[in-house]
Amino acid sequence: MVGTAIVLVILIVVVTIATKSLIKDKKNGKSISCGGDCKNCHGCH
């Protein structure tokens, strides 16, 4: 029971850190889908 709680807390911490990192990157103009290299972008018109 205690082991499950510890694993759950660790999982919540990891997910929270990852989410904050993704939000920070998005605010700074970075994202997984956009490398900022528009001339080589195949997702644009």
Secondary structure as UniProt FT lines:
FT   HELIX           2..27
FT   TURN            28..29
FT   HELIX           38..40
//
